[in-house]
Amino acid sequence: MLCSCSGEQFKFEEPPQSPESLATRDFSASGLSSRTGDWESKFDDTQVEEVESSLREALSLNYEEARALLGRLECQRGNYDAALQVFQGIDIQGLSSGMTRAIYERVRRRKPRNKAINNVPTSVMSMHSVSLLLEAILLKARSLEGLARYTEAAKECKMILDIVESALPNGLPEGGAEDCKLQEMLHKALELLPELWTRAGSLDEAIVAYRRALTKPWNLDPEKLASIQKKLGSNLLYGGGGIEMSHKAAGLRTTENNTEEAILLFLILMRKVALGQIKWDEEIMDHLSYALSITGQYELLAEHFELVLPGVYDRADRWYYLALCYASSGQNETAINLLKKVSGPSEAKRRPHLHSSLLGAKLCSEDPNHARDGINFARGLVSLGDSKMKHFLAQAHKLLGQCYGQAARISVSDSERVRYQKEALRSLNEAVLEGKEDPLIMYSLGLENAVQRNLDVAFDSMMVCSDMVEGNSGKCWKLISLILSAEKRFPDAREIVGFALDEVERIDQLELLRIKAFLEIAEEEPKLGIETYKMLLALIAAQKEITAISSDQVKHLNKMEVEAERKLEATAWQDLAAVYAKLDSWADAQICLDKAKSLDFNSPRNWHSSGLLYEARSLHKEALVSYCHALALEPDYVPSMVSTAEVLMKLGTYSLPIARSFLMSALRLEPTNHQAWWNLGLLSKKEGSLQQAVEFFQAAYELQSTAPVQSFV
């Protein structure tokens, strides 16, 4: 059939290597393989017309082109071994230079305004031949892929890109390949190559292939281009270290690492979605959410959730996702306001949104000012406790108990405080019954009992909690040591701290060292306490040096830990300043205080400590200014309220009503502050109310006898 179609012009450039060659053995006069049997059963009319059309368009067929056609037929039949034998007879290496020249002459030099003009030399290969051979290379790669020889398939597929890129180093001109299948073969190769490298296990090569497809204009349609960008982004994001090779994507600035490049790609895709250039793809948003989360860019993520068109997400889900973003970035106030919308009047007819209620209750349980809102969120969770939601009941009762506890701490009236405290313990005990194996619930119960000074019950709860976590929970051991310190069992508390230091994570170790220093000072061993503080500060300094040389991604991942250590460092300097002040070492105390101010100048405790130094040197007016400065920064800062009252009491009887006002405000915020009760007793004594003074002194004594070396909350 091939010979009759081409007449005398058909000649093989070199004879087949053997009589058993597929070019001579497998095809009869009709072009069918002798092994196929009936033509009608193997090929449809479309395939026959495609082959005949190719033959009619060619003026003549050389040996390679004939093999390309024969190999196509074998691929269409799924005979990959046979197709591979046919394609191996094509000398692509020898023909590549001719194909490159043909593409250059016929595509790149074409005049865009007069396509009829063609000054290409007759010796140059036709574009039909080039397309036929490129298709042969692609089909050979497909055949190797079908035989699971992925690396060889990728190398074959790469040859197509090498040939086209050599001819068109600046990309494919728009409309430059309308009369041939060059663009189609190129696009298929661009999509196939990275997939082959991925299946071969060569992720680095796959990333290079994806980047190669994006760095030059290859006239890909928007959806295919978006697909390649999405796949590259996901490989960069989840593929580990990979290959670090900066490049300019879509004309934008160069990237510095794989994660940043992935984020840039997903941002480009989200912009295309917003402009309507491509369809909405939920996977893009999922990938972007993960990428921005691991780098700590939660506010940017919130912006993109806000840009998503209405209807893509349910209103409750959108508010919940936004609240998650703002809560993760530390903007709890904004997050809580968004979550209130989920349970607002507009959503009254809907079933309560489970996840929003959980998040709202959790955030409110951490902030006393929103404790009452948290109670409403948690009650909504309890109301969902049907058969389908029963496993959430324990968490609902736990959060409800925590919110009641926070509300009790800011209650104005004693009756309301007592009521909230009872409700807190009742809810937490309900949570224990529902989730007996949850150590966090047991911890919450122990903490609430400790705050209410039910120390024996609190200790028993925490011992059960420690058994559940198998000794590796830092906050569990911290609370146990504080409970023991409240019971004045300082040696036992130090023993617990010493044991826990070898069992917990780094940040917990630092906090335990601070408790250890408190315990040593409480046992009147200030020198040991100072040495412990020095050890704590040395460990923080060493970690800061390590963090300084870490990669950007590691810094992002440890952002919260770094911030926690910075606050702990400032607190340690403040503690040291207080210790030196008690030892009348004013110069050392001032040095420590200056260190603390350099870390956090606007900390109310720094100004409070300055006031204590002035007061210790009988500079009462200067001390009063420092205390007022602390209260200006944080109006509810209880230590400065108490100290301000103390200074006012020393300045004369005319200031006693103001001092009483400060002390009452302090007790409203912190009812267990024994110093406030003691000063209230002194004030009552000065005013001549002796019976009332006795009651205040008694309260101060009882609270001091159960006070931990550090606040429970």
C-alpha positions as CSV (number, residue, x, y, z in Angstrom):
1,M,0.0,0.0,0.0
2,L,2.8,2.4,0.9
3,C,4.7,1.7,-2.3
4,S,1.7,2.1,-4.5
5,C,0.7,5.4,-2.9
6,S,4.1,7.0,-3.4
7,G,5.0,5.4,-6.7
8,E,8.6,5.5,-7.9
9,Q,9.5,8.3,-5.5
10,F,9.3,5.9,-2.5
11,K,12.7,4.7,-1.6
12,F,14.3,3.5,1.7
13,E,17.3,5.6,2.6
14,E,18.8,2.3,4.0
15,P,17.5,-1.2,3.7
16,P,15.8,-3.0,6.6
17,Q,18.3,-4.7,8.9
18,S,16.7,-8.1,8.4
19,P,13.9,-9.8,6.4
20,E,12.0,-10.2,9.7
21,S,11.9,-6.4,10.2
22,L,8.4,-5.1,11.0
23,A,8.6,-2.8,8.0
24,T,8.6,-5.9,5.7
25,R,7.3,-8.8,7.8
26,D,4.4,-7.4,9.7
27,F,2.6,-5.6,6.9
28,S,0.9,-7.1,3.9
29,A,-0.2,-5.1,0.8
30,S,-3.2,-3.8,2.8
31,G,-0.9,-2.4,5.5
32,L,-2.2,-4.9,8.1
33,S,-0.1,-6.9,10.6
34,S,-0.1,-10.6,9.7
35,R,-1.0,-11.3,13.3
36,T,-4.1,-9.1,13.5
37,G,-6.5,-11.2,11.5
38,D,-9.5,-9.3,10.4
39,W,-9.0,-5.5,9.5
40,E,-12.6,-4.6,10.5
41,S,-12.1,-6.0,14.0
42,K,-9.0,-3.9,14.8
43,F,-9.3,-0.5,13.2
44,D,-12.1,1.9,12.8
45,D,-12.7,4.1,9.8
46,T,-11.2,7.2,11.5
47,Q,-7.8,5.5,12.0
48,V,-7.8,4.3,8.4
49,E,-8.6,7.8,7.1
50,E,-5.9,9.4,9.3
51,V,-3.2,7.1,7.8
52,E,-4.4,7.6,4.2
53,S,-4.5,11.3,4.8
54,S,-0.9,11.3,5.9
55,L,0.1,9.3,2.9
56,R,-1.7,11.6,0.5
57,E,-0.2,14.7,2.0
58,A,3.4,13.4,1.6
59,L,5.1,13.7,-1.8
60,S,7.3,10.8,-0.9
61,L,8.1,8.8,2.2
62,N,11.5,7.9,3.3
63,Y,12.4,4.9,5.5
64,E,12.0,6.8,8.8
65,E,8.6,8.3,7.9
66,A,7.3,4.9,6.8
67,R,8.4,3.5,10.2
68,A,6.7,6.4,12.0
69,L,3.4,5.5,10.3
70,L,3.8,1.8,10.9
71,G,4.6,2.4,14.6
72,R,1.5,4.6,15.0
73,L,-0.6,1.7,13.8
74,E,1.0,-0.7,16.3
75,C,0.5,1.9,19.2
76,Q,-3.1,2.3,18.3
77,R,-3.5,-1.5,18.6
78,G,-1.7,-1.5,22.0
79,N,1.2,-3.6,20.7
80,Y,3.9,-1.7,22.5
81,D,6.6,-4.2,22.0
82,A,6.0,-4.3,18.2
83,A,5.7,-0.5,18.1
84,L,8.9,-0.1,20.0
85,Q,10.8,-2.4,17.5
86,V,9.5,-0.2,14.6
87,F,10.5,3.1,16.3
88,Q,13.9,1.8,17.1
89,G,14.7,1.7,13.4
90,I,14.3,5.5,13.2
91,D,17.6,7.4,13.6
92,I,16.3,10.4,15.5
93,Q,19.8,11.5,16.5
94,G,20.8,11.7,12.8
95,L,17.6,13.5,11.9
96,S,17.5,16.0,14.8
97,S,19.6,18.6,13.2
98,G,17.4,18.5,10.0
99,M,14.3,18.7,12.1
100,T,15.7,21.7,14.1
101,R,16.5,23.5,10.8
102,A,13.1,22.8,9.4
103,I,11.3,24.2,12.4
104,Y,13.6,27.3,12.4
105,E,13.1,28.0,8.7
106,R,9.4,27.2,8.4
107,V,8.1,28.5,11.8
108,R,10.4,31.2,13.1
109,R,11.1,32.9,9.8
110,R,7.5,33.0,8.7
111,K,6.2,36.5,8.0
112,P,3.1,37.0,10.1
113,R,1.3,39.3,7.6
114,N,1.8,37.2,4.5
115,K,1.8,33.5,5.2
116,A,1.7,32.6,1.6
117,I,5.2,33.8,1.1
118,N,7.6,31.0,1.7
119,N,11.3,31.4,0.9
120,V,12.3,28.2,2.5
121,P,14.9,26.2,0.6
122,T,13.6,23.0,-1.1
123,S,16.2,20.9,0.7
124,V,14.7,21.7,4.1
125,M,12.4,19.0,5.5
126,S,8.7,19.6,5.3
127,M,6.7,20.4,8.4
128,H,4.6,17.4,7.7
129,S,7.6,15.2,8.0
130,V,8.8,17.0,11.1
131,S,5.4,16.5,12.8
132,L,5.4,12.8,11.7
133,L,8.8,12.2,13.3
134,L,8.0,14.2,16.5
135,E,4.8,12.1,16.8
136,A,7.0,8.9,16.4
137,I,9.2,10.1,19.3
138,L,6.1,10.8,21.4
139,L,4.6,7.4,20.6
140,K,7.9,5.7,21.4
141,A,7.8,7.4,24.8
142,R,4.2,6.2,25.2
143,S,5.2,2.7,24.3
144,L,8.0,2.7,26.8
145,E,5.6,4.0,29.4
146,G,3.2,1.2,28.6
147,L,6.1,-1.2,29.3
148,A,6.8,0.5,32.6
149,R,10.2,1.7,31.3
150,Y,9.7,5.2,32.6
151,T,13.2,6.6,32.7
152,E,13.8,5.6,29.0
153,A,10.4,7.0,28.1
154,A,11.3,10.4,29.8
155,K,14.6,10.6,27.9
156,E,12.7,10.0,24.6
157,C,10.1,12.6,25.4
158,K,12.8,15.1,26.4
159,M,14.2,14.8,22.8
160,I,11.1,16.6,21.5
161,L,11.6,19.5,23.8
162,D,15.3,19.6,23.0
163,I,14.6,19.7,19.2
164,V,11.9,22.4,19.4
165,E,13.7,24.5,21.9
166,S,16.9,24.5,19.9
167,A,15.0,25.8,16.9
168,L,12.8,28.2,18.9
169,P,14.9,29.4,22.0
170,N,12.4,32.1,22.8
171,G,9.3,30.0,22.6
172,L,6.7,29.2,20.0
173,P,5.3,32.3,18.1
174,E,1.6,32.7,18.4
175,G,-0.1,31.0,15.4
176,G,3.3,29.9,14.1
177,A,2.3,26.3,13.7
178,E,-1.2,26.4,12.5
179,D,-0.6,24.3,9.5
180,C,1.0,21.3,11.2
181,K,0.8,19.2,14.3
182,L,4.0,20.6,15.7
183,Q,2.3,22.6,18.5
184,E,0.1,19.6,19.4
185,M,3.1,17.3,19.7
186,L,5.0,19.9,21.7
187,H,2.1,20.4,24.2
188,K,1.7,16.7,24.7
189,A,5.4,16.4,25.4
190,L,5.4,19.3,27.9
191,E,2.6,17.6,29.9
192,L,4.0,14.1,29.6
193,L,7.6,14.6,30.5
194,P,7.2,15.6,34.1
195,E,4.7,12.8,34.7
196,L,7.2,10.3,33.3
197,W,10.0,11.6,35.6
198,T,7.7,11.4,38.5
199,R,6.7,7.8,37.8
200,A,10.4,7.0,37.4
201,G,11.0,8.4,40.9
202,S,13.1,11.4,39.8
203,L,11.3,14.2,41.4
204,D,14.2,16.7,40.7
205,E,14.0,16.0,37.0
206,A,10.2,16.3,37.1
207,I,10.5,19.8,38.8
208,V,13.0,20.8,36.1
209,A,10.5,19.6,33.4
210,Y,7.6,21.6,34.9
211,R,9.7,24.7,35.1
212,R,10.9,24.2,31.5
213,A,7.2,24.2,30.4
214,L,6.6,27.5,32.3
215,T,9.6,29.6,31.5
216,K,8.9,30.2,27.8
217,P,5.7,30.9,25.9
218,W,4.6,27.6,24.3
219,N,1.0,28.8,23.5
220,L,-0.5,26.5,26.1
221,D,-4.2,27.1,26.6
222,P,-5.1,28.6,30.1
223,E,-6.4,25.3,31.6
224,K,-3.4,23.3,30.6
225,L,-1.0,26.0,31.8
226,A,-2.8,26.2,35.1
227,S,-2.6,22.4,35.4
228,I,1.1,22.5,35.0
229,Q,1.5,25.3,37.5
230,K,-0.6,23.4,40.0
231,K,1.4,20.2,39.6
232,L,4.7,22.1,39.9
233,G,3.5,23.9,43.0
234,S,2.3,20.7,44.7
235,N,5.6,18.9,43.9
236,L,7.6,21.8,45.3
237,L,5.4,22.0,48.4
238,Y,5.3,18.3,49.3
239,G,8.4,16.9,47.6
240,G,10.8,17.8,50.3
241,G,14.1,19.6,49.6
242,G,14.1,18.9,45.9
243,I,16.1,21.1,43.6
244,E,16.6,24.7,44.6
245,M,16.7,26.6,41.3
246,S,15.2,30.1,41.2
247,H,13.5,31.2,38.1
248,K,11.0,33.9,36.9
249,A,7.5,32.5,36.7
250,A,5.1,34.4,34.5
251,G,7.3,37.4,34.4
252,L,7.4,37.9,38.2
253,R,10.3,38.2,40.5
254,T,12.6,35.3,41.2
255,T,11.9,33.1,44.2
256,E,14.3,32.1,46.9
257,N,13.2,28.6,47.8
258,N,10.8,25.8,46.8
259,T,8.1,26.8,49.3
260,E,8.1,30.4,48.2
261,E,8.0,29.4,44.6
262,A,5.0,27.1,45.3
263,I,3.2,29.9,47.1
264,L,3.8,32.3,44.2
265,L,2.4,29.7,41.7
266,F,-0.7,29.2,43.8
267,L,-1.2,33.0,44.2
268,I,-1.0,33.3,40.4
269,L,-3.6,30.6,40.0
270,M,-5.9,32.2,42.5
271,R,-5.6,35.4,40.6
272,K,-6.6,33.6,37.4
273,V,-9.6,32.1,39.1
274,A,-10.6,35.6,40.4
275,L,-10.3,37.0,36.9
276,G,-12.3,34.2,35.4
277,Q,-9.4,32.9,33.2
278,I,-9.7,29.4,34.6
279,K,-12.3,27.4,36.5
280,W,-12.5,27.2,40.2
281,D,-10.4,24.4,41.6
282,E,-10.7,23.5,45.2
283,E,-7.3,21.8,45.2
284,I,-5.6,25.1,44.5
285,M,-7.1,26.7,47.6
286,D,-6.2,23.6,49.7
287,H,-2.6,23.8,48.5
288,L,-2.4,27.5,49.1
289,S,-3.9,27.1,52.6
290,Y,-1.3,24.5,53.5
291,A,1.6,26.5,52.1
292,L,0.7,29.8,53.8
293,S,0.0,27.9,57.1
294,I,3.4,26.3,57.3
295,T,5.0,29.7,56.6
296,G,2.8,31.5,59.1
297,Q,1.2,33.9,56.6
298,Y,-2.3,33.5,58.0
299,E,-3.4,37.1,57.2
300,L,-2.6,36.6,53.6
301,L,-4.5,33.4,53.6
302,A,-7.5,35.2,55.1
303,E,-7.4,37.7,52.3
304,H,-7.7,35.0,49.7
305,F,-10.6,33.4,51.5
306,E,-12.3,36.8,51.4
307,L,-11.6,37.0,47.6
308,V,-13.4,33.7,46.9
309,L,-16.6,34.4,45.1
310,P,-19.9,33.9,47.1
311,G,-21.5,30.5,46.6
312,V,-18.2,28.6,46.5
313,Y,-18.2,28.1,50.3
314,D,-21.2,28.1,52.6
315,R,-21.5,31.3,54.7
316,A,-20.8,29.5,57.9
317,D,-17.8,27.7,56.4
318,R,-16.4,30.9,55.1
319,W,-16.7,32.6,58.4
320,Y,-15.1,29.6,60.1
321,Y,-12.1,29.5,57.7
322,L,-11.6,33.2,58.2
323,A,-11.8,32.8,62.0
324,L,-9.2,30.1,61.8
325,C,-6.8,32.3,59.9
326,Y,-7.2,35.3,62.2
327,A,-6.9,33.1,65.3
328,S,-3.7,31.5,64.0
329,S,-2.3,35.0,63.4
330,G,-3.1,36.0,67.0
331,Q,-6.1,38.2,66.2
332,N,-8.5,36.3,68.5
333,E,-10.8,39.3,68.9
334,T,-11.5,39.4,65.1
335,A,-11.8,35.6,65.0
336,I,-14.4,35.6,67.9
337,N,-16.4,38.4,66.1
338,L,-16.5,36.3,62.9
339,L,-17.6,33.2,64.8
340,K,-20.5,35.2,66.5
341,K,-21.8,35.7,62.9
342,V,-22.2,31.9,62.6
343,S,-24.5,31.8,65.5
344,G,-26.1,35.2,64.8
345,P,-29.7,36.0,63.9
346,S,-29.1,35.4,60.2
347,E,-28.3,31.8,60.9
348,A,-30.9,31.2,63.6
349,K,-32.9,28.7,61.5
350,R,-29.9,26.6,60.8
351,R,-28.4,23.8,62.8
352,P,-25.5,25.1,65.0
353,H,-22.2,24.9,63.1
354,L,-20.2,22.3,65.1
355,H,-16.7,23.4,64.2
356,S,-17.4,27.1,64.7
357,S,-18.9,26.5,68.1
358,L,-15.8,24.4,69.1
359,L,-13.4,27.1,67.9
360,G,-15.4,29.9,69.5
361,A,-15.6,28.1,72.8
362,K,-11.9,27.4,72.8
363,L,-10.8,30.9,72.0
364,C,-13.2,32.4,74.6
365,S,-11.9,29.9,77.2
366,E,-8.5,31.5,76.9
367,D,-9.7,35.1,77.4
368,P,-11.7,36.1,80.5
369,N,-13.2,39.1,78.7
370,H,-15.0,36.8,76.3
371,A,-15.9,34.1,78.9
372,R,-19.6,34.7,78.7
373,D,-19.5,34.4,74.9
374,G,-17.7,31.2,75.4
375,I,-20.4,29.9,77.7
376,N,-22.9,30.5,74.9
377,F,-20.7,28.7,72.3
378,A,-20.2,25.8,74.6
379,R,-23.9,25.5,75.5
380,G,-24.6,25.3,71.7
381,L,-22.2,22.4,71.6
382,V,-23.9,20.6,74.5
383,S,-27.2,21.1,72.7
384,L,-25.7,19.1,69.7
385,G,-25.0,16.1,71.9
386,D,-27.4,13.8,70.1
387,S,-26.5,10.3,69.0
388,K,-24.4,11.5,66.1
389,M,-22.5,14.1,68.1
390,K,-22.1,12.2,71.3
391,H,-18.3,12.0,70.9
392,F,-18.1,15.8,71.1
393,L,-19.9,16.0,74.4
394,A,-16.8,15.6,76.5
395,Q,-15.1,18.5,74.7
396,A,-18.2,20.6,75.0
397,H,-18.4,20.1,78.8
398,K,-14.7,20.7,79.1
399,L,-14.9,24.0,77.2
400,L,-18.0,25.0,79.1
401,G,-16.2,24.4,82.4
402,Q,-13.2,26.4,81.3
403,C,-15.4,29.3,80.3
404,Y,-17.3,29.2,83.6
405,G,-13.9,29.3,85.4
406,Q,-12.8,32.3,83.4
407,A,-16.0,34.1,84.0
408,A,-15.7,33.5,87.7
409,R,-12.3,35.2,87.7
410,I,-13.7,38.5,86.4
411,S,-17.1,38.4,88.2
412,V,-17.9,41.6,90.1
413,S,-20.2,40.1,92.8
414,D,-19.2,37.3,95.2
415,S,-22.5,35.4,94.6
416,E,-21.9,35.4,90.8
417,R,-18.3,34.2,91.3
418,V,-19.3,31.4,93.6
419,R,-22.1,30.3,91.2
420,Y,-19.7,30.3,88.2
421,Q,-17.1,28.4,90.2
422,K,-19.6,25.7,91.0
423,E,-20.8,25.5,87.4
424,A,-17.1,25.2,86.3
425,L,-16.5,22.2,88.5
426,R,-19.8,20.6,87.6
427,S,-19.2,20.9,83.9
428,L,-15.6,19.6,84.2
429,N,-16.7,16.6,86.2
430,E,-19.3,15.9,83.5
431,A,-16.5,16.1,80.9
432,V,-14.5,13.5,82.9
433,L,-17.5,11.1,82.9
434,E,-17.9,11.5,79.1
435,G,-14.2,11.3,78.3
436,K,-12.4,9.3,80.9
437,E,-9.3,8.7,78.8
438,D,-8.7,12.3,77.8
439,P,-5.7,13.7,79.8
440,L,-6.6,17.3,78.8
441,I,-10.0,17.1,80.5
442,M,-8.4,15.8,83.7
443,Y,-5.8,18.6,83.5
444,S,-8.6,21.2,83.2
445,L,-10.3,19.7,86.2
446,G,-7.1,19.8,88.2
447,L,-6.3,23.4,87.2
448,E,-9.8,24.6,88.2
449,N,-9.5,22.9,91.6
450,A,-6.1,24.4,92.1
451,V,-7.3,27.9,91.2
452,Q,-10.2,27.4,93.7
453,R,-7.5,26.2,96.2
454,N,-9.0,22.7,96.5
455,L,-5.4,21.5,96.5
456,D,-5.9,17.9,97.6
457,V,-8.4,17.3,94.8
458,A,-6.3,19.1,92.3
459,F,-3.2,17.0,93.2
460,D,-5.2,13.8,92.8
461,S,-6.5,14.9,89.4
462,M,-3.1,15.8,88.2
463,M,-1.6,12.5,89.3
464,V,-4.2,10.7,87.2
465,C,-3.4,13.0,84.3
466,S,0.3,12.3,84.6
467,D,-0.4,8.5,84.4
468,M,-2.4,9.1,81.2
469,V,0.3,11.1,79.4
470,E,3.1,8.7,80.6
471,G,5.2,11.5,82.1
472,N,5.9,13.5,78.9
473,S,3.5,16.5,79.4
474,G,5.3,19.6,80.5
475,K,2.3,21.5,81.6
476,C,1.1,18.6,83.7
477,W,4.4,18.5,85.7
478,K,4.4,22.3,86.0
479,L,1.0,22.2,87.6
480,I,1.9,19.4,89.9
481,S,5.0,21.3,91.1
482,L,3.0,24.5,91.7
483,I,0.3,22.6,93.6
484,L,3.1,21.1,95.8
485,S,4.5,24.6,96.3
486,A,1.1,25.9,97.4
487,E,1.1,23.1,100.0
488,K,4.6,24.3,101.0
489,R,6.1,21.0,100.1
490,F,9.1,22.7,98.4
491,P,11.5,19.7,98.4
492,D,8.9,17.5,96.8
493,A,8.2,20.2,94.2
494,R,11.9,20.5,93.4
495,E,12.2,16.8,93.0
496,I,9.2,16.8,90.5
497,V,10.9,19.6,88.6
498,G,14.2,17.8,88.4
499,F,12.5,14.6,87.1
500,A,10.4,16.5,84.6
501,L,13.4,18.4,83.1
502,D,14.6,15.2,81.4
503,E,11.2,14.3,80.1
504,V,9.7,17.4,78.5
505,E,10.2,19.5,75.4
506,R,12.6,22.5,75.2
507,I,10.1,25.3,75.9
508,D,8.7,23.3,78.9
509,Q,12.2,22.8,80.2
510,L,12.8,26.6,80.2
511,E,9.5,27.2,82.1
512,L,10.4,24.4,84.6
513,L,13.8,26.0,85.2
514,R,12.0,29.3,86.1
515,I,9.8,27.3,88.6
516,K,12.9,25.7,90.0
517,A,14.4,29.2,90.6
518,F,11.2,30.3,92.4
519,L,11.3,27.2,94.6
520,E,15.0,27.8,95.5
521,I,14.3,31.4,96.4
522,A,11.2,30.3,98.4
523,E,13.5,28.0,100.4
524,E,15.7,31.1,101.1
525,E,18.5,30.0,98.8
526,P,18.7,33.1,96.5
527,K,22.2,32.3,95.2
528,L,21.0,28.9,93.8
529,G,18.0,30.7,92.3
530,I,20.3,33.3,90.6
531,E,22.4,30.5,89.2
532,T,19.3,28.8,87.8
533,Y,18.2,32.0,86.1
534,K,21.7,32.3,84.6
535,M,21.4,28.8,83.2
536,L,17.9,29.6,81.8
537,L,19.2,32.8,80.1
538,A,22.2,30.9,78.7
539,L,20.0,28.3,77.1
540,I,17.9,31.0,75.5
541,A,20.9,32.8,74.2
542,A,22.3,29.6,72.7
543,Q,19.0,28.8,71.0
544,K,18.9,32.4,69.5
545,E,22.2,31.8,67.8
546,I,20.9,28.6,66.3
547,T,17.8,30.3,65.1
548,A,19.8,33.1,63.5
549,I,21.5,30.7,61.1
550,S,18.5,28.6,60.4
551,S,16.7,28.6,57.0
552,D,13.8,30.8,56.4
553,Q,11.4,27.9,56.4
554,V,12.6,26.7,59.8
555,K,12.2,30.2,61.2
556,H,8.6,30.3,60.0
557,L,7.9,26.9,61.6
558,N,9.4,28.0,64.9
559,K,7.9,31.4,65.0
560,M,5.6,30.8,67.9
561,E,8.4,29.0,69.9
562,V,10.8,31.9,69.3
563,E,8.2,34.4,70.4
564,A,7.5,32.3,73.6
565,E,11.2,32.2,74.4
566,R,11.6,36.0,73.9
567,K,8.8,36.6,76.4
568,L,10.3,34.1,78.8
569,E,13.7,35.8,78.5
570,A,12.2,39.2,79.4
571,T,10.4,37.6,82.3
572,A,13.6,36.0,83.6
573,W,15.4,39.3,83.6
574,Q,12.4,40.8,85.5
575,D,12.6,38.0,88.1
576,L,16.3,38.5,88.5
577,A,15.8,42.3,89.0
578,A,13.3,41.5,91.8
579,V,15.7,39.0,93.5
580,Y,18.6,41.5,93.4
581,A,16.3,44.2,94.8
582,K,15.4,42.0,97.8
583,L,19.2,41.5,98.3
584,D,19.6,45.4,98.2
585,S,21.9,45.0,95.2
586,W,20.5,48.0,93.4
587,A,23.1,48.2,90.6
588,D,22.5,44.6,89.5
589,A,18.8,45.0,89.8
590,Q,18.9,48.0,87.5
591,I,21.1,46.2,84.9
592,C,18.6,43.3,84.8
593,L,15.7,45.7,84.5
594,D,17.4,47.5,81.6
595,K,17.9,44.1,79.9
596,A,14.2,43.4,80.3
597,K,13.2,46.8,78.9
598,S,15.4,46.2,75.8
599,L,13.4,43.1,75.0
600,D,9.9,44.6,75.8
601,F,9.9,48.3,76.7
602,N,6.2,48.6,77.0
603,S,5.7,45.7,79.4
604,P,3.7,46.8,82.4
605,R,5.8,44.6,84.6
606,N,9.0,46.4,83.6
607,W,7.5,49.7,84.9
608,H,6.2,48.0,87.9
609,S,9.6,46.6,88.7
610,S,11.0,50.2,88.3
611,G,8.5,51.3,90.8
612,L,9.6,48.6,93.3
613,L,13.2,49.8,93.0
614,Y,12.2,53.4,93.7
615,E,10.0,52.3,96.6
616,A,12.8,50.2,98.1
617,R,14.9,53.4,98.2
618,S,12.0,55.4,99.7
619,L,11.5,57.4,96.5
620,H,7.7,57.2,96.8
621,K,6.7,59.8,94.2
622,E,9.0,58.3,91.5
623,A,7.6,54.9,92.4
624,L,4.1,56.2,92.0
625,V,4.9,57.5,88.6
626,S,6.2,54.1,87.5
627,Y,3.1,52.3,88.8
628,C,0.9,54.8,87.0
629,H,2.8,54.2,83.8
630,A,2.3,50.4,84.2
631,L,-1.4,50.9,84.7
632,A,-1.6,53.2,81.6
633,L,-0.2,50.3,79.6
634,E,-2.5,47.8,81.2
635,P,-5.3,49.2,83.3
636,D,-6.1,45.9,85.0
637,Y,-2.5,45.1,86.0
638,V,-3.2,43.9,89.6
639,P,0.4,44.1,91.0
640,S,0.6,47.8,90.2
641,M,-2.9,48.4,91.7
642,V,-1.7,46.9,95.0
643,S,1.6,48.7,95.0
644,T,-0.1,52.1,94.1
645,A,-2.3,51.6,97.1
646,E,0.7,50.9,99.3
647,V,2.4,54.1,98.2
648,L,-0.8,56.1,98.7
649,M,-1.1,54.7,102.2
650,K,2.4,55.9,103.0
651,L,1.8,59.4,101.6
652,G,-0.9,60.3,104.2
653,T,-4.4,59.7,105.4
654,Y,-6.0,61.9,102.8
655,S,-5.1,59.3,100.2
656,L,-6.7,56.3,102.0
657,P,-10.0,56.4,100.1
658,I,-8.2,56.3,96.8
659,A,-6.0,53.4,98.1
660,R,-9.1,51.5,99.1
661,S,-10.5,51.9,95.6
662,F,-7.3,50.5,94.1
663,L,-7.3,47.5,96.5
664,M,-11.0,46.7,95.9
665,S,-10.4,46.8,92.1
666,A,-7.5,44.5,92.5
667,L,-9.5,42.0,94.5
668,R,-12.3,42.2,92.0
669,L,-9.9,41.1,89.3
670,E,-7.9,38.6,91.5
671,P,-9.8,37.5,94.6
672,T,-7.0,35.3,95.8
673,N,-4.3,38.0,95.9
674,H,-3.2,37.8,99.5
675,Q,-1.1,41.0,99.3
676,A,-4.3,43.0,98.4
677,W,-6.1,41.5,101.4
678,W,-3.1,42.3,103.7
679,N,-3.0,45.9,102.6
680,L,-6.7,46.2,102.9
681,G,-6.3,45.0,106.5
682,L,-3.6,47.7,107.1
683,L,-5.9,50.3,105.6
684,S,-8.8,49.3,107.8
685,K,-6.6,49.4,110.8
686,K,-5.5,52.9,110.0
687,E,-9.1,53.9,109.6
688,G,-10.0,52.4,113.0
689,S,-12.1,49.4,111.7
690,L,-10.3,46.8,113.8
691,Q,-12.8,44.0,113.4
692,Q,-12.8,44.4,109.6
693,A,-9.0,44.5,109.7
694,V,-8.9,41.2,111.5
695,E,-11.1,39.6,108.9
696,F,-8.9,40.9,106.1
697,F,-5.7,39.7,107.8
698,Q,-7.3,36.3,108.3
699,A,-8.1,36.1,104.6
700,A,-4.6,37.2,103.7
701,Y,-3.1,34.6,105.9
702,E,-5.2,31.7,104.6
703,L,-4.6,32.7,101.0
704,Q,-0.9,33.1,101.5
705,S,-0.7,29.7,103.1
706,T,-2.0,28.1,99.9
707,A,-0.3,30.4,97.4
708,P,1.9,28.8,94.8
709,V,5.4,30.2,94.0
710,Q,3.9,31.2,90.6
711,S,0.4,31.8,89.6
712,F,-1.6,28.8,88.4
713,V,-3.0,30.6,85.4
